[in-house]
Amino acid sequence: MRNYIFKIPKLVTNLDAQKSFEKVLKLITFFSYRYLGNRSKTKIKKNLKNNEKNQFACGSFILLNSQKQILIAPQNYAREQNYMTLKTNVGHPGWVIKNKKKLILPNTDKHKSFVRILKTFRAGSAIYAPIISDKKIIGQIICASQARNVMEEVDLTYLCMLSNLASLYWVKLNGKSEIKKLYLKHHK
């Protein structure tokens, strides 16, 4: 049985020690990257296609404005994708922004509208948790596995808990100002 709840207090202690919203997101996405997903399902042959690997990725997209979001704190994305921008109406991340709701795609092959964003691999299973502050969506955390049927409802529940923590630190650490500075630094 997968149970990450006992690891959350240590994560929160580490989050409380941070002075940067980006560092908070890095800790949250690393935790998600490391623990979320039913890892035993990656061993089921039909969940991976030929030449695919047992690999995971996680990152957060934070809205810059109503048209654009920026990738912050990626785990297992291609290096050049860090701080990349993405339109807010692209694929399933766009659906999460528009609807302000969580989303699970246990098998992305069953979703013709699925858009590949990762350069490292095509996700076979993905979960999306909106980050909401003051009833406004400020971004989302996305976790994915190359194997299909790996991300489950329990993982989405934990990711939503972690996105709520991100929201708390967004306010506490003035994340809006920091993200704006990061964007200006990396997109001159």
Backbone hydrogen bonds in HBPLUS format (Angstrom, degrees):
<---DONOR---> <-ACCEPTOR-->    atom                        ^
c    i                          cat <-CA-CA->   ^        H-A-AA   ^      H-
h    n   atom  resd res      DA  || num        DHA   H-A  angle D-A-AA Bond
n    s   type  num  typ     dist DA aas  dist angle  dist       angle   num
A0007-LYS N   A0004-TYR O   2.84 MM   3  5.39 155.7  1.90 119.9 128.1     1
A0008-ILE N   A0005-ILE O   3.25 MM   3  5.35 151.3  2.34 101.3 109.5     2
A0011-LEU N   A0007-LYS O   3.22 MM   4  6.49 156.5  2.28 147.3 154.4     3
A0012-VAL N   A0008-ILE O   2.86 MM   4  6.14 162.2  1.89 163.1 167.4     4
A0013-THR N   A0009-PRO O   2.99 MM   4  6.22 155.1  2.05 145.2 151.9     5
A0014-ASN N   A0010-LYS O   3.01 MM   4  6.29 157.2  2.06 147.7 153.4     6
A0015-LEU N   A0011-LEU O   2.80 MM   4  6.11 150.8  1.88 149.9 159.5     7
A0016-ASP N   A0012-VAL O   2.85 MM   4  6.06 157.8  1.90 152.2 157.1     8
A0017-ALA N   A0014-ASN O   3.23 MM   3  5.31 137.8  2.42  96.4 107.7     9
A0018-GLN N   A0015-LEU O   3.03 MM   3  5.42 162.6  2.06 114.0 119.6    10
A0024-VAL N   A0020-SER O   3.12 MM   4  6.45 150.2  2.21 143.5 151.8    11
A0025-LEU N   A0021-PHE O   2.94 MM   4  6.27 161.3  1.97 153.4 157.7    12
A0026-LYS N   A0022-GLU O   2.88 MM   4  6.20 149.0  1.98 145.9 155.2    13
A0027-LEU N   A0023-LYS O   3.02 MM   4  6.30 155.7  2.08 147.0 152.2    14
A0028-ILE N   A0024-VAL O   2.98 MM   4  6.27 160.1  2.02 152.4 158.4    15
A0029-THR N   A0025-LEU O   2.78 MM   4  5.93 168.1  1.80 154.9 158.2    16
A0030-PHE N   A0026-LYS O   2.91 MM   4  5.92 150.8  2.00 139.7 148.2    17
A0031-PHE N   A0027-LEU O   2.97 MM   4  6.08 161.1  2.01 144.3 149.6    18
A0032-SER N   A0028-ILE O   2.98 MM   4  6.19 163.2  2.01 148.5 153.2    19
A0033-TYR N   A0029-THR O   2.82 MM   4  5.89 161.9  1.85 145.6 151.1    20
A0034-ARG N   A0030-PHE O   2.87 MM   4  5.99 154.2  1.93 148.8 155.6    21
A0035-TYR N   A0031-PHE O   2.98 MM   4  6.10 154.3  2.05 151.5 157.6    22
A0036-LEU N   A0032-SER O   2.94 MM   4  5.23 156.1  2.00 136.9 144.5    23
A0039-ARG N   A0037-GLY O   3.03 MM   2  5.67 113.5  2.49 111.7  95.0    24
A0038-ASN N   A0150-VAL O   2.85 MM 112  4.99 176.9  1.85 137.3 137.5    25
A0041-LYS N   A0038-ASN O   2.94 MM   3  5.71 150.3  2.03 121.1 128.9    26
A0042-THR N   A0039-ARG O   3.15 MM   3  5.51 158.0  2.21 107.7 114.5    27
A0043-LYS N   A0040-SER O   3.27 MM   3  5.76 159.5  2.31 108.8 114.8    28
A0044-ILE N   A0041-LYS O   3.33 MM   3  5.40 160.5  2.37 100.7 106.4    29
A0047-ASN N   A0044-ILE O   2.95 MM   3  5.66 156.5  2.01 124.7 132.1    30
A0048-LEU N   A0045-LYS O   3.30 MM   3  5.88 162.6  2.33 116.4 120.8    31
A0148-ARG N   A0047-ASN O   2.79 MM 101  4.64 161.4  1.82 131.4 135.8    32
A0052-GLU N   A0049-LYS O   3.05 MM   3  5.50 153.1  2.12 138.4 136.8    33
A0146-GLN N   A0055-GLN O   2.94 MM  91  5.72 157.6  1.99 162.2 164.3    34
A0057-ALA N   A0144-ALA O   2.93 MM  87  5.30 147.7  2.03 146.5 147.8    35
A0144-ALA N   A0057-ALA O   2.84 MM  87  5.30 160.9  1.88 155.3 155.7    36
A0058-CYS N   A0075-GLN O   3.05 MM  17  5.07 152.1  2.13 135.0 141.8    37
A0075-GLN N   A0058-CYS O   2.61 MM  17  5.07 146.7  1.72 164.6 173.1    38
A0059-GLY N   A0142-ILE O   2.98 MM  83  5.55 149.6  2.07 151.4 160.9    39
A0142-ILE N   A0059-GLY O   2.85 MM  83  5.55 168.6  1.86 168.8 172.8    40
A0060-SER N   A0072-ILE O   3.09 MM  12  5.31 156.4  2.15 161.2 165.5    41
A0072-ILE N   A0060-SER O   2.72 MM  12  5.31 170.8  1.73 166.2 169.2    42
A0061-PHE N   A0140-GLN O   2.88 MM  79  5.42 151.0  1.97 151.1 160.5    43
A0140-GLN N   A0061-PHE O   2.83 MM  79  5.42 143.4  1.96 147.1 158.8    44
A0062-ILE N   A0070-ILE O   2.90 MM   8  5.33 158.6  1.95 148.2 149.1    45
A0070-ILE N   A0062-ILE O   2.84 MM   8  5.33 157.9  1.88 141.6 145.7    46
A0063-LEU N   A0138-ILE O   2.79 MM  75  5.43 159.3  1.84 133.9 141.1    47
A0064-LEU N   A0068-LYS O   2.81 MM   4  5.56 170.7  1.82 144.3 146.9    48
A0065-ASN N   A0068-LYS O   3.29 MM   3  5.54 157.3  2.35 150.8 149.3    49
A0088-THR N   A0067-GLN O   3.01 MM  21  5.24 150.1  2.11 116.7 119.6    50
A0069-GLN N   A0086-LEU O   2.86 MM  17  5.33 150.2  1.95 149.9 159.9    51
A0086-LEU N   A0069-GLN O   2.85 MM  17  5.33 149.7  1.94 146.5 154.0    52
A0071-LEU N   A0084-MET O   2.84 MM  13  5.47 159.7  1.89 160.1 167.1    53
A0083-TYR N   A0071-LEU O   3.05 MM  12  4.79 137.2  2.24 136.6 144.6    54
A0081-GLN N   A0078-ALA O   2.82 MM   3  5.44 159.6  1.87 122.1 129.2    55
A0082-ASN N   A0079-ARG O   3.23 MM   3  5.86 164.3  2.25 117.0 121.2    56
A0084-MET N   A0081-GLN O   2.90 MM   3  5.09 152.8  1.97 134.6 130.4    57
A0094-GLY N   A0090-VAL O   2.89 MM   4  4.82 147.1  2.00 134.7 135.0    58
A0094-GLY N   A0091-GLY O   3.15 MM   3  5.37 122.8  2.50  99.1 112.6    59
A0095-TRP N   A0091-GLY O   3.17 MM   4  6.60 141.8  2.32 137.6 148.6    60
A0095-TRP N   A0092-HIS O   3.04 MM   3  4.80 116.6  2.46  90.2 106.2    61
A0096-VAL N   A0092-HIS O   3.00 MM   4  6.31 156.9  2.05 154.4 158.9    62
A0097-ILE N   A0093-PRO O   3.12 MM   4  6.41 157.7  2.17 145.8 151.3    63
A0098-LYS N   A0094-GLY O   2.91 MM   4  6.09 168.2  1.93 151.2 154.7    64
A0099-ASN N   A0095-TRP O   2.91 MM   4  5.98 163.5  1.94 152.6 156.8    65
A0100-LYS N   A0096-VAL O   2.73 MM   4  5.32 130.3  1.98 139.5 150.2    66
A0103-LEU N   A0128-TYR O   2.96 MM  25  5.05 154.3  2.03 144.1 145.8    67
A0128-TYR N   A0103-LEU O   2.83 MM  25  5.05 154.9  1.89 157.0 158.0    68
A0105-LEU N   A0126-ALA O   2.78 MM  21  5.15 169.6  1.79 165.9 163.9    69
A0126-ALA N   A0105-LEU O   2.92 MM  21  5.15 159.5  1.96 135.9 142.4    70
A0149-ASN N   A0106-PRO O   2.66 MM  43  4.64 155.5  1.72 151.0 151.2    71
A0110-LYS N   A0107-ASN O   3.09 MM   3  5.88 160.3  2.13 120.1 125.2    72
A0108-THR N   A0124-GLY O   2.82 MM  16  5.11 160.0  1.85 126.3 133.3    73
A0111-HIS N   A0108-THR O   2.98 MM   3  5.25 162.2  2.02 115.7 118.0    74
A0114-PHE N   A0111-HIS O   2.93 MM   3  5.47 164.8  1.95 122.1 124.6    75
A0124-GLY N   A0145-SER O   2.75 MM  21  5.90 161.7  1.79 144.5 151.0    76
A0125-SER N   A0145-SER O   3.13 MM  20  5.30 148.8  2.23 154.3 153.0    77
A0145-SER N   A0125-SER O   2.88 MM  20  5.30 154.9  1.94 153.1 158.4    78
A0127-ILE N   A0143-CYS O   2.86 MM  16  5.38 156.2  1.92 156.6 162.6    79
A0143-CYS N   A0127-ILE O   2.98 MM  16  5.38 159.9  2.02 149.0 155.5    80
A0129-ALA N   A0141-ILE O   2.91 MM  12  5.30 159.8  1.95 152.3 159.0    81
A0141-ILE N   A0129-ALA O   2.90 MM  12  5.30 155.1  1.96 144.9 151.5    82
A0131-ILE N   A0139-GLY O   2.72 MM   8  5.03 167.3  1.74 130.8 128.1    83
A0138-ILE N   A0131-ILE O   2.80 MM   7  5.68 171.2  1.80 163.9 167.0    84
A0133-SER N   A0136-LYS O   2.84 MM   3  5.35 159.7  1.88 159.0 157.4    85
A0136-LYS N   A0133-SER O   2.96 MM   3  5.35 160.1  2.00 114.1 120.6    86
A0155-ASP N   A0152-GLU O   2.92 MM   3  5.32 124.4  2.23 108.2 122.4    87
A0156-LEU N   A0152-GLU O   3.09 MM   4  6.51 153.1  2.17 150.3 158.7    88
A0157-THR N   A0153-GLU O   2.88 MM   4  6.15 153.2  1.95 152.4 159.9    89
A0158-TYR N   A0154-VAL O   3.11 MM   4  6.39 158.6  2.15 144.5 149.1    90
A0159-LEU N   A0155-ASP O   2.85 MM   4  6.10 156.0  1.91 147.5 155.1    91
A0160-CYS N   A0156-LEU O   2.90 MM   4  6.10 152.0  1.98 146.7 153.5    92
A0161-MET N   A0157-THR O   3.09 MM   4  6.39 148.6  2.19 141.4 150.0    93
A0162-LEU N   A0158-TYR O   2.93 MM   4  6.25 154.7  1.99 149.3 156.2    94
A0163-SER N   A0159-LEU O   2.82 MM   4  6.10 145.6  1.93 143.9 154.1    95
A0164-ASN N   A0160-CYS O   2.99 MM   4  6.23 143.0  2.13 140.5 149.8    96
A0165-LEU N   A0161-MET O   3.15 MM   4  6.56 145.7  2.28 140.2 149.2    97
A0166-ALA N   A0162-LEU O   2.98 MM   4  6.34 154.1  2.05 145.2 152.2    98
A0167-SER N   A0163-SER O   3.01 MM   4  6.28 149.9  2.10 141.3 148.8    99
A0168-LEU N   A0164-ASN O   3.08 MM   4  6.40 154.2  2.15 145.1 151.2   100
A0169-TYR N   A0165-LEU O   3.06 MM   4  6.41 160.8  2.10 156.0 160.0   101
A0170-TRP N   A0166-ALA O   2.84 MM   4  6.01 135.7  2.04 143.5 156.7   102
A0171-VAL N   A0167-SER O   3.32 MM   4  6.66 153.7  2.40 148.3 151.6   103
A0172-LYS N   A0168-LEU O   3.02 MM   4  6.27 174.5  2.02 149.8 151.6   104
A0173-LEU N   A0169-TYR O   2.87 MM   4  5.59 161.6  1.91 139.9 144.2   105
A0175-GLY N   A0170-TRP O   2.78 MM   5  4.44 166.6  1.80 138.8 142.5   106
A0174-ASN N   A0171-VAL O   3.33 MM   3  5.24 169.5  2.34 106.5 109.3   107
A0178-GLU N   A0174-ASN O   3.34 MM   4  6.69 164.1  2.37 150.0 154.5   108
A0179-ILE N   A0175-GLY O   2.86 MM   4  5.98 166.6  1.88 161.5 163.9   109
A0180-LYS N   A0176-LYS O   3.15 MM   4  6.27 157.8  2.20 143.4 149.5   110
A0181-LYS N   A0177-SER O   3.11 MM   4  6.39 155.8  2.17 147.5 153.5   111
A0182-LEU N   A0178-GLU O   2.92 MM   4  6.23 156.2  1.97 150.0 156.9   112
A0183-TYR N   A0179-ILE O   2.89 MM   4  6.11 159.5  1.93 151.6 156.9   113
A0184-LEU N   A0180-LYS O   3.04 MM   4  6.30 165.1  2.06 149.0 152.6   114
A0185-LYS N   A0181-LYS O   2.90 MM   4  6.07 152.5  1.98 147.3 155.3   115
A0186-HIS N   A0182-LEU O   3.04 MM   4  6.20 153.4  2.11 149.3 155.0   116
A0187-HIS N   A0183-TYR O   2.87 MM   4  5.74 123.5  2.19 149.4 162.9   117
